[in-house]
Amino acid sequence: MAEEQVKNRLEQDSIGKLMLELCTQTTLSIMIYNIYTITDTFYVSKGIGSVASGAIGIFSPVLLLVNGVSSTLGTGGASIISRRLGERNPAGGKKVVGCMMWLWVLCSLTITITGLAFLEPLLELLGSTSEIYPYAVEYGRIMLIGTIISTGFSGIMRAEAVRWQPDGSCLEHGTIWMQIMRNILV
């Protein structure tokens, strides 16, 4: 009986209730990302000084670009995965996840290598002053190298928030909450 209720949840629950539940997870993950950025800026400004905080501000458009690429890949991949899981085709969903992993690695390596190669002229283009410049170079290098290991999979994790099992039953799990907890702990 309980299995049947879970299985038909997407068919029986109101769209508003489902949207609220799924949008809440997405909104929380974006809020956590922004809180991380604010916290990063706060600690840098208190620990190093306002000039170093300015370096974070100068480099933030690059981080927005990385986040944009990550979100685009994650959302596109999530859409395809959701359709495969809705078709009860978990093998097709796994193939998409594999492709998305390789595509994210390729994109992140491209961003990292290009960013490191052109970091100094990029910072000048973004308006870095001579006082902020050394801090911006150091911060930029760290963040660009971190792009390689950053995740492009938050959209995919949300796509699997409702995952169909091979027997046709639906199993809900909270992989998005693992991402949120990781950001809180970092």
N, C-alpha and C positions, 0 to 999 in steps of 0.2 A: 504494500500500500504506500509506504513512504517513498519507495523507489519510483512508483508511478507519479507521485506528486512532483518529485524533482524532475522527472523526465519531461513532463508537460508544462513546466514552469514558464518557459519562453512562449508557449502557446496560450497559457491561461492568465498569467499575471498581466496587469495593465502596462501599457507601454510607458506611461508616466513613472510608475514604480520602478520598472526595469531601467529606464533612462536615469532616474535619480541615483539608483544604486551604482550603475556603471560610470556615470559622470562624476559622482563623488570620488571614486577611486582615481580617476584621471585628474580631477581638480586638485586633490590632495598631493598627487605626485608632482604636479607642476608647482604647487605651493612649496613643497619641500625643496625642490630644486632652487627656487628663488630665495628661500630662507637660507639655504647653503651659501648662495652668492652674497647675501647681505651679511651673514656671519663671517664669511671669508674677508670681506671688506672691513668689517668692524675690527677683527683681530689684527689684520695687517696695519690698519691705521693706529690702533692702540699700541701694538708691539713694535712697529718700525717707524711709523709716522704718516702724516697726511700726504707726503710726496709719494710714498709707496702705494697709498690708497688711490692716488691719481693714476698710477700705472695700471691698476685693475680697471679703472674707468676707461682708460685709453684702449685697453685690450678687449673690453667687453663686446664690441661688434664682431670680433673674430669668434668669440665664444657663442654668440648668437647665431653665427653662420654654421658652426659645428652642430649646435642644437637643432637648427633648422634642417640640416641634412639628416641628422639622426631621426628627427620626428617624421620627416618625409619618408624615409626608408621604413621606419617602424610602422607608420600608419598604412602605407601601401602594402607592406608585407602582412600586416594584421588583417587587412581586408581580404586578401587572398586566402590566408590561413582560415579565417572565419568561414569563408565560403566552402573551403575543403572540409572543415569539421562539420558544417551544416549539411554537407552532402554525405556525411558519415564516411569520409575518406581520410582517416588519420595518416595514412601513408603519404598521401598527396600533401598534407599539411607539414609533415616532417621534411619532405623535399623542399618545400618553400622555406622552411626555417634554415635548412642547410644553405640554400642559395642566398638567403638574406645574410647569413653569417659571413659568407665569402664576399658579398657585395659591400657589407659594412667594413670588413677588413681592408678591402681595396680602397674604398672612399676615405677611411681614416688614415691609411698610409699616404694616400695622395695629399690630403689636407696637411698632414704632419710634415711630409717632405717638402711640399711647396711652401708651407708656412715658415719652416725653419730656413729654407733657402732665401726667402724674400722677407724675413722678419724685420730687418732694419729699415728697408725702404717703406714697408707697410706701416711701421710705427710712425715714421715721418709723415706719411700720407694721412694717418689718423690724427695727426696734430700733436704728437708728443713733443714736449719741451725738453731742453737739454737737461733740466733738473730731474724730470720724470724718466727720461730715456733709459738710463741704466737699470732702473727697477722694472720698467716695462719689458726690456729685453729678457731679463732673468725670469720674470713672471710668465712672459709669452712662451719662452722655451719650455718651461715646466708644464704649462697647460697644453702646448702642442704635442709634447711627448706623451702626455696623459691621454690625448685623443685616441691613441692606438688601443688603449685598454678600456676606454669609456664604453658605455653601452649604447647601442642603437636599437635596443630590444624592448623598450618599455611598451611600445605599441603591440608588439608580439605577445608580451606578457599579459596585456589587457585582452588580447584576442582569445587567449586561453583561459580567461576567467571563468568561462563556461565551456567545458571540454566534454565532447561526446565520447563515450566509451565504445569499443567495438561491438558490444552486445546491444547498443542502441540507447543505453541509459546515459544520463547526464550527471557528471560529477563536477561540482563547483569547488574551486580551490582559490586561494588568495595569493597567487604569485606576485601580484602588484604590491601586496603588503610587505613581501620580502624586500622589494626595491625601496619602499618607503623607510623601512627599518634600517636598511643599509645606509641610506642618506642621513638618517638621524644619528646613527652611531659614528659616521665619519665626521 
